[in-house]
Amino acid sequence: MPKRGEVWIGDLGFAQKVRPYTDEDRDLISVIPHLTAIRGITISFLKPGAFLVQHPITVSAAKAERFLGRLAPAQLALVEAGVRNWLGL
């Protein structure tokens, strides 16, 4: 189960198969996607890019496929500040 500040590779596609729900499908996580088409932040285990703080999404935890690493506290603080700014908080 992904935890706050962790970075995972996952399938965020919107086309899904119709299938019965399991308990694992009900475990939801909030995700801030990382884009490599936009430059701005450097993290050792990611390609250069930026977190898309204007587009937080909620997906099934089952979509988290592979753990990449954990953001440093200062990096996580920047992402959180971006989300708060976007939400007007």
OpenMM code with the backbone's topology and positions (N, CA, C; nanometers):
from openmm import Vec3, app, unit

residues = "MET PRO LYS ARG GLY GLU VAL TRP ILE GLY ASP LEU GLY PHE ALA GLN LYS VAL ARG PRO TYR THR ASP GLU ASP ARG ASP LEU ILE SER VAL ILE PRO HIS LEU THR ALA ILE ARG GLY ILE THR ILE SER PHE LEU LYS PRO GLY ALA PHE LEU VAL GLN HIS PRO ILE THR VAL SER ALA ALA LYS ALA GLU ARG PHE LEU GLY ARG LEU ALA PRO ALA GLN LEU ALA LEU VAL GLU ALA GLY VAL ARG ASN TRP LEU GLY LEU".split()
positions = [
    Vec3(0.0846, -0.1178, 0.0000),
    Vec3(0.0000, 0.0000, 0.0000),
    Vec3(0.0892, 0.1243, 0.0000),
    Vec3(0.0769, 0.2105, -0.1010),
    Vec3(0.1572, 0.3326, -0.1058),
    Vec3(0.1319, 0.4228, 0.0151),
    Vec3(0.2375, 0.4901, 0.0577),
    Vec3(0.2314, 0.5807, 0.1718),
    Vec3(0.2644, 0.7234, 0.1268),
    Vec3(0.2261, 0.8198, 0.2081),
    Vec3(0.2504, 0.9621, 0.1803),
    Vec3(0.3979, 0.9863, 0.1512),
    Vec3(0.4249, 1.0577, 0.0422),
    Vec3(0.5613, 1.0909, 0.0055),
    Vec3(0.6318, 0.9873, -0.0795),
    Vec3(0.5704, 0.8718, -0.1015),
    Vec3(0.6312, 0.7696, -0.1858),
    Vec3(0.5954, 0.7949, -0.3320),
    Vec3(0.6846, 0.7521, -0.4205),
    Vec3(0.6614, 0.7644, -0.5640),
    Vec3(0.6521, 0.6238, -0.6219),
    Vec3(0.5438, 0.5992, -0.6929),
    Vec3(0.5175, 0.4690, -0.7535),
    Vec3(0.4893, 0.4866, -0.9018),
    Vec3(0.5197, 0.3839, -0.9794),
    Vec3(0.4720, 0.3772, -1.1176),
    Vec3(0.3367, 0.3099, -1.1102),
    Vec3(0.2416, 0.3643, -1.1834),
    Vec3(0.1081, 0.3049, -1.1827),
    Vec3(0.0357, 0.3304, -1.3124),
    Vec3(-0.0685, 0.2533, -1.3336),
    Vec3(-0.1522, 0.2686, -1.4516),
    Vec3(-0.2645, 0.3644, -1.4166),
    Vec3(-0.2569, 0.4873, -1.4685),
    Vec3(-0.3600, 0.5861, -1.4411),
    Vec3(-0.4564, 0.5998, -1.5576),
    Vec3(-0.4523, 0.5036, -1.6500),
    Vec3(-0.5419, 0.5060, -1.7656),
    Vec3(-0.6875, 0.5015, -1.7226),
    Vec3(-0.7706, 0.5586, -1.8056),
    Vec3(-0.9120, 0.5650, -1.7721),
    Vec3(-0.9927, 0.4517, -1.8336),
    Vec3(-0.9357, 0.3800, -1.9301),
    Vec3(-1.0061, 0.2658, -1.9887),
    Vec3(-0.9851, 0.1461, -1.8971),
    Vec3(-1.0927, 0.0925, -1.8457),
    Vec3(-1.0818, -0.0193, -1.7531),
    Vec3(-1.1747, -0.1320, -1.7960),
    Vec3(-1.1335, -0.2515, -1.7585),
    Vec3(-1.2194, -0.3662, -1.7820),
    Vec3(-1.3312, -0.3657, -1.6775),
    Vec3(-1.4441, -0.4181, -1.7157),
    Vec3(-1.5515, -0.4371, -1.6186),
    Vec3(-1.5220, -0.5668, -1.5460),
    Vec3(-1.5145, -0.5588, -1.4152),
    Vec3(-1.4862, -0.6786, -1.3357),
    Vec3(-1.5463, -0.6618, -1.1978),
    Vec3(-1.5647, -0.7706, -1.1262),
    Vec3(-1.6196, -0.7596, -0.9900),
    Vec3(-1.5209, -0.6866, -0.8990),
    Vec3(-1.5737, -0.6102, -0.8040),
    Vec3(-1.4891, -0.5395, -0.7092),
    Vec3(-1.4454, -0.6322, -0.5981),
    Vec3(-1.3221, -0.6150, -0.5532),
    Vec3(-1.2702, -0.6881, -0.4382),
    Vec3(-1.2390, -0.5849, -0.3302),
    Vec3(-1.2039, -0.6302, -0.2101),
    Vec3(-1.1665, -0.5375, -0.1033),
    Vec3(-1.0491, -0.4510, -0.1455),
    Vec3(-0.9545, -0.5081, -0.2222),
    Vec3(-0.8379, -0.4326, -0.2670),
    Vec3(-0.8789, -0.3162, -0.3575),
    Vec3(-0.9844, -0.3329, -0.4358),
    Vec3(-1.0311, -0.2263, -0.5241),
    Vec3(-1.0878, -0.1086, -0.4456),
    Vec3(-1.1306, -0.1315, -0.3235),
    Vec3(-1.1906, -0.0250, -0.2421),
    Vec3(-1.0863, 0.0583, -0.1685),
    Vec3(-0.9609, 0.0116, -0.1633),
    Vec3(-0.8530, 0.0892, -0.1022),
    Vec3(-0.8159, 0.2003, -0.1986),
    Vec3(-0.8429, 0.3246, -0.1607),
    Vec3(-0.8183, 0.4375, -0.2487),
    Vec3(-0.6975, 0.5177, -0.2028),
    Vec3(-0.6252, 0.5731, -0.2996),
    Vec3(-0.5122, 0.6610, -0.2714),
    Vec3(-0.5279, 0.7879, -0.3543),
    Vec3(-0.4808, 0.8988, -0.3007),
    Vec3(-0.4781, 1.0243, -0.3758),
    Vec3(-0.3405, 1.0360, -0.4396),
    Vec3(-0.3387, 1.0767, -0.5655),
    Vec3(-0.2172, 1.0756, -0.6457),
    Vec3(-0.1939, 1.2134, -0.7067),
    Vec3(-0.0692, 1.2580, -0.7050),
    Vec3(-0.0272, 1.3767, -0.7791),
    Vec3(0.0613, 1.3241, -0.8924),
    Vec3(0.0110, 1.3251, -1.0165),
    Vec3(0.0901, 1.2703, -1.1276),
    Vec3(0.2198, 1.3485, -1.1504),
    Vec3(0.3225, 1.2783, -1.1972),
    Vec3(0.4508, 1.3386, -1.2332),
    Vec3(0.4628, 1.3321, -1.3847),
    Vec3(0.4886, 1.4470, -1.4466),
    Vec3(0.4999, 1.4543, -1.5915),
    Vec3(0.6436, 1.4809, -1.6317),
    Vec3(0.6899, 1.4120, -1.7357),
    Vec3(0.8254, 1.4372, -1.7843),
    Vec3(0.8252, 1.5367, -1.9004),
    Vec3(0.7091, 1.5729, -1.9518),
    Vec3(0.7011, 1.6706, -2.0606),
    Vec3(0.7248, 1.8121, -2.0082),
    Vec3(0.7138, 1.8297, -1.8783),
    Vec3(0.7352, 1.9594, -1.8143),
    Vec3(0.8635, 1.9479, -1.7326),
    Vec3(0.9501, 2.0440, -1.7445),
    Vec3(1.0758, 2.0414, -1.6691),
    Vec3(1.0634, 2.1286, -1.5458),
    Vec3(1.1354, 2.0936, -1.4410),
    Vec3(1.1304, 2.1795, -1.3246),
    Vec3(1.1896, 2.1202, -1.1995),
    Vec3(1.1712, 1.9903, -1.1744),
    Vec3(1.2180, 1.9319, -1.0494),
    Vec3(1.3083, 1.8137, -1.0812),
    Vec3(1.4143, 1.7977, -1.0036),
    Vec3(1.5059, 1.6868, -1.0234),
    Vec3(1.5040, 1.5978, -0.9004),
    Vec3(1.4708, 1.4717, -0.9228),
    Vec3(1.4702, 1.3700, -0.8168),
    Vec3(1.5484, 1.2523, -0.8713),
    Vec3(1.6401, 1.1989, -0.7934),
    Vec3(1.7361, 1.0999, -0.8431),
    Vec3(1.6716, 0.9800, -0.9116),
    Vec3(1.5568, 0.9343, -0.8658),
    Vec3(1.4969, 0.8142, -0.9225),
    Vec3(1.3898, 0.8430, -1.0276),
    Vec3(1.3719, 0.9707, -1.0661),
    Vec3(1.2741, 1.0091, -1.1684),
    Vec3(1.3419, 1.0827, -1.2822),
    Vec3(1.2834, 1.0724, -1.4005),
    Vec3(1.3283, 1.1556, -1.5119),
    Vec3(1.2939, 1.3001, -1.4786),
    Vec3(1.3694, 1.3968, -1.5329),
    Vec3(1.3361, 1.5381, -1.5070),
    Vec3(1.1911, 1.5674, -1.5449),
    Vec3(1.1233, 1.6428, -1.4635),
    Vec3(0.9831, 1.6741, -1.4892),
    Vec3(0.9246, 1.7559, -1.3767),
    Vec3(0.7933, 1.7479, -1.3620),
    Vec3(0.7242, 1.8251, -1.2592),
    Vec3(0.6019, 1.7481, -1.2116),
    Vec3(0.5628, 1.7726, -1.0861),
    Vec3(0.4401, 1.7146, -1.0337),
    Vec3(0.3236, 1.8034, -1.0748),
    Vec3(0.2182, 1.7449, -1.1243),
    Vec3(0.1022, 1.8182, -1.1739),
    Vec3(0.0070, 1.8442, -1.0569),
    Vec3(0.0399, 1.9453, -0.9757),
    Vec3(-0.0369, 1.9728, -0.8538),
    Vec3(-0.1788, 2.0212, -0.8836),
    Vec3(-0.2048, 2.0652, -1.0067),
    Vec3(-0.3388, 2.1116, -1.0436),
    Vec3(-0.4327, 1.9964, -1.0765),
    Vec3(-0.3827, 1.8728, -1.0704),
    Vec3(-0.4658, 1.7593, -1.1108),
    Vec3(-0.4535, 1.6397, -1.0155),
    Vec3(-0.4799, 1.6599, -0.8850),
    Vec3(-0.4782, 1.5428, -0.7959),
    Vec3(-0.5929, 1.4496, -0.8339),
    Vec3(-0.5676, 1.3213, -0.8296),
    Vec3(-0.6715, 1.2227, -0.8640),
    Vec3(-0.6762, 1.1153, -0.7565),
    Vec3(-0.7878, 1.0459, -0.7495),
    Vec3(-0.8044, 0.9349, -0.6563),
    Vec3(-0.8242, 0.8081, -0.7377),
    Vec3(-0.7440, 0.7073, -0.7072),
    Vec3(-0.7492, 0.5807, -0.7798),
    Vec3(-0.7428, 0.4653, -0.6802),
    Vec3(-0.7724, 0.3476, -0.7279),
    Vec3(-0.7584, 0.2268, -0.6471),
    Vec3(-0.6104, 0.2048, -0.6172),
    Vec3(-0.5791, 0.1669, -0.4948),
    Vec3(-0.4402, 0.1384, -0.4572),
    Vec3(-0.3834, 0.0248, -0.5423),
    Vec3(-0.4696, -0.0579, -0.5984),
    Vec3(-0.4240, -0.1680, -0.6833),
    Vec3(-0.3547, -0.1174, -0.8094),
    Vec3(-0.3759, 0.0097, -0.8451),
    Vec3(-0.3121, 0.0662, -0.9646),
    Vec3(-0.1641, 0.0973, -0.9420),
    Vec3(-0.1206, 0.1042, -0.8160),
    Vec3(0.0210, 0.1272, -0.7853),
    Vec3(0.0955, -0.0023, -0.8156),
    Vec3(0.1828, 0.0043, -0.9158),
    Vec3(0.2460, -0.1181, -0.9649),
    Vec3(0.3882, -0.1410, -0.9139),
    Vec3(0.4680, -0.0322, -0.9056),
    Vec3(0.6082, -0.0519, -0.8678),
    Vec3(0.6594, 0.0690, -0.7916),
    Vec3(0.7158, 0.0433, -0.6743),
    Vec3(0.7732, 0.1485, -0.5887),
    Vec3(0.9027, 0.1993, -0.6503),
    Vec3(0.9166, 0.3328, -0.6609),
    Vec3(1.0389, 0.3927, -0.7143),
    Vec3(1.1261, 0.4544, -0.6062),
    Vec3(1.0643, 0.5166, -0.5063),
    Vec3(1.1420, 0.5822, -0.4021),
    Vec3(1.0541, 0.6728, -0.3188),
    Vec3(1.1193, 0.7443, -0.2296),
    Vec3(1.0483, 0.8341, -0.1385),
    Vec3(1.1030, 0.9752, -0.1571),
    Vec3(1.0135, 1.0732, -0.1606),
    Vec3(1.0560, 1.2125, -0.1681),
    Vec3(1.1225, 1.2531, -0.0375),
    Vec3(1.2241, 1.3356, -0.0480),
    Vec3(1.2853, 1.3938, 0.0711),
    Vec3(1.1830, 1.4885, 0.1339),
    Vec3(1.1898, 1.5119, 0.2651),
    Vec3(1.0925, 1.6013, 0.3294),
    Vec3(1.0796, 1.7379, 0.2600),
    Vec3(1.1912, 1.7960, 0.2167),
    Vec3(1.1848, 1.9264, 0.1490),
    Vec3(1.1129, 1.9157, 0.0144),
    Vec3(1.1333, 1.8049, -0.0574),
    Vec3(1.0654, 1.7844, -0.1855),
    Vec3(0.9153, 1.7671, -0.1649),
    Vec3(0.8777, 1.6861, -0.0661),
    Vec3(0.7364, 1.6649, -0.0356),
    Vec3(0.6713, 1.7964, 0.0059),
    Vec3(0.7427, 1.8775, 0.0825),
    Vec3(0.6887, 2.0073, 0.1251),
    Vec3(0.6586, 2.0963, 0.0050),
    Vec3(0.7429, 2.0927, -0.0981),
    Vec3(0.7180, 2.1720, -0.2185),
    Vec3(0.5929, 2.1249, -0.2921),
    Vec3(0.5752, 1.9937, -0.3036),
    Vec3(0.4561, 1.9385, -0.3700),
    Vec3(0.3311, 1.9750, -0.2898),
    Vec3(0.3363, 1.9572, -0.1587),
    Vec3(0.2215, 1.9909, -0.0740),
    Vec3(0.1876, 2.1396, -0.0823),
    Vec3(0.2899, 2.2254, -0.0846),
    Vec3(0.2664, 2.3702, -0.0963),
    Vec3(0.2003, 2.4025, -0.2299),
    Vec3(0.2407, 2.3345, -0.3364),
    Vec3(0.1786, 2.3545, -0.4668),
    Vec3(0.0323, 2.3160, -0.4674),
    Vec3(-0.0012, 2.2035, -0.4036),
    Vec3(-0.1413, 2.1602, -0.3954),
    Vec3(-0.2220, 2.2596, -0.3133),
    Vec3(-0.1681, 2.3015, -0.1977),
    Vec3(-0.2397, 2.3997, -0.1147),
    Vec3(-0.2629, 2.5296, -0.1907),
    Vec3(-0.1624, 2.5750, -0.2634),
    Vec3(-0.1747, 2.6976, -0.3424),
    Vec3(-0.2846, 2.6810, -0.4487),
    Vec3(-0.2852, 2.5677, -0.5166),
    Vec3(-0.3855, 2.5416, -0.6201),
    Vec3(-0.5261, 2.5409, -0.5606),
    Vec3(-0.5395, 2.4879, -0.4398),
    Vec3(-0.6700, 2.4814, -0.3730),
    Vec3(-0.7070, 2.6122, -0.3026),
    Vec3(-0.6146, 2.7077, -0.3026),
    Vec3(-0.6419, 2.8365, -0.2391),
    Vec3(-0.6381, 2.8323, -0.0887),
    Vec3(-0.5581, 2.7417, -0.0347),
    Vec3(-0.5473, 2.7268, 0.1117),
    Vec3(-0.4274, 2.7994, 0.1675),
] * unit.nanometer
topology = app.Topology()
chain = topology.addChain("A")
for resn in residues:
    res = topology.addResidue(resn, chain)
    for name in ("N", "CA", "C"):
        topology.addAtom(name, app.Element.getBySymbol(name[0]), res)
